[in-house]
Amino acid sequence: MTVNTDSMYEKQLQDHLRAIHQYSLSSIGFPTATDFNYEAVYPFFGYMLNNIGDPYEDALYKLQTKEFEREVIDFFADMFRAPQDDRWGYVTSGGSEGNLYGMYLARELYPEARVYFSAASHYSVDKAASVLRIPTGVVAAQPSGEIDYDALCRAVGQHAGRPAIVVANIGTTMTEAKDDVARIHHALDKAGVGSRYIHSDAALAGIPAAMLLPHVPFDIQDGADSISISGHKFIGSPMPCGIVVTRDSVRKKVARSGMYVGSADTTITGSRNAQAPLFMWSAIKRWGVEGFARRAKDAVDLADYAVDKMGRTDYDAWRNPNAMTVVFKTPAQRIVDAWQLATYDGWSHIVCMPGMTRQRLDAFINDLQRASLA
Ligand SMILES: *Cc1c(COP(=O)(O)O)cnc(C)c1O
């Protein structure tokens, strides 16, 4: 008997594709925008592309997309108000690498520093501190998820002789709380610490934070030294990626030479994804600043609708100001599994990302109501 391997491969892929499509219909717990179509970019998957090295230096390898990457960085450097003549960044593998990069810059500038972040911070922050061997100070968070500024001041004050690195959460993972960078500066002033570096972990909510009023201080002009966002969250990319933005004068102090590749080795990884910048470039061309603002407003309006409607159930739904994340008491396990709800410490959430519809929310809330009656 002969086995047709080709068709077996194909069947396995087709089966998995069908399963993924089915799961995508009930994915409301993780913060990924789904309102995209990148067919125009697909032909670029026919080549082995690589944006190795610094995005601002063309490497010897010509199968790359650095001109697109630079446009993407410029767009977000504008959005995050980095000075025209003092900005730098690159397209990362995701928000975690952006945090690692920001904290790497900070440690190179201040080898003696401690890093402070709140208990509500993403696990990538603690991991980066461990990789970089920076001593950590974990600071209490308020019930909303926002850092406790008095606790920060006390923690920093205990080591007032040492520089401080602070990672500000611009949208915590569980409640999308935003730490206020101006208040963080104030807490450091009060603690008597002058040498400082602030990195904004804006993986989830950096774009809405830049678009929506009232403005919560978080960007370069507000006093952050670097900012990272994820590309596969609010922007909407079909593969994990992200962007980190900083001042060029900051990163210049830590550049290394890439030896044989023909461009400076300024990024964390060597070879870098060159298709990812094309997705993000397509997104900025499609949406522009107005489109991003509209999507942010639609997302928080939808979250508002969800809180309102869930408020009539037994789940005590709430959200932080301008958050897309709706938090509620963890429902029955069947619901958690069926809707892929991120769950922690008795609380679960859904995230009303662009691409989510009222119909899908209604289906979820109906299911929740049925379960609570059962
Ligand atoms: C998602 C997220 C990260 C990590 O980003 P990845 O792109 O998954 O690496 C870091 N911080 C926050 C607040 C996040 O929401």
PDBQT file of the ligand as one rigid body, heavy atoms in Angstrom, charges set to zero:
ROOT
HETATM    1  C1  LIG A 401       1.567  41.642  25.866  1.00  0.00    +0.000 C 
HETATM    2  C2  LIG A 401       2.315  42.441  26.835  1.00  0.00    +0.000 A 
HETATM    3  C3  LIG A 401       3.708  42.345  26.931  1.00  0.00    +0.000 A 
HETATM    4  C4  LIG A 401       4.512  41.357  26.129  1.00  0.00    +0.000 C 
HETATM    5  O1  LIG A 401       4.394  41.597  24.792  1.00  0.00    +0.000 OA
HETATM    6  P1  LIG A 401       4.675  40.435  23.729  1.00  0.00    +0.000 P 
HETATM    7  O2  LIG A 401       4.435  41.158  22.454  1.00  0.00    +0.000 OA
HETATM    8  O3  LIG A 401       3.713  39.335  24.025  1.00  0.00    +0.000 OA
HETATM    9  O4  LIG A 401       6.092  40.011  23.900  1.00  0.00    +0.000 OA
HETATM   10  C5  LIG A 401       4.366  43.155  27.822  1.00  0.00    +0.000 A 
HETATM   11  N1  LIG A 401       3.679  44.017  28.593  1.00  0.00    +0.000 NA
HETATM   12  C6  LIG A 401       2.340  44.129  28.541  1.00  0.00    +0.000 A 
HETATM   13  C7  LIG A 401       1.653  45.114  29.415  1.00  0.00    +0.000 C 
HETATM   14  C8  LIG A 401       1.609  43.350  27.653  1.00  0.00    +0.000 A 
HETATM   15  O5  LIG A 401       0.282  43.474  27.595  1.00  0.00    +0.000 OA
ENDROOT
TORSDOF 0
